[in-house]
């Protein structure tokens, strides 16, 4: 997931964990839920946080990633992209942040 998100934001740092020290502009994408739909398909919930020096920049960054999920091939195994929450302001103590979540229906890998 990280390479896909990175392809939508250029030189902005993207990771699944917040680095220390955290850059002023940064994207965090991580799996925070999901479940099997049937023996062949799974639903995976991805949450994306976008930090930036201003609320406008954070919103623009979140919009770029969000549009990427709907306008690009995320991965060959992804069958469907569904929005769980649209981007919304979620500032933390020190900076502006926007957050959204999507659910991906993917071909399951069973062992």
Secondary structure as UniProt FT lines:
FT   HELIX           2..9
FT   TURN            10..11
FT   STRAND          13..15
FT   STRAND          26..36
FT   STRAND          41..52
FT   HELIX           55..71
FT   TURN            76..77
FT   STRAND          78..89
FT   STRAND          96..107
//
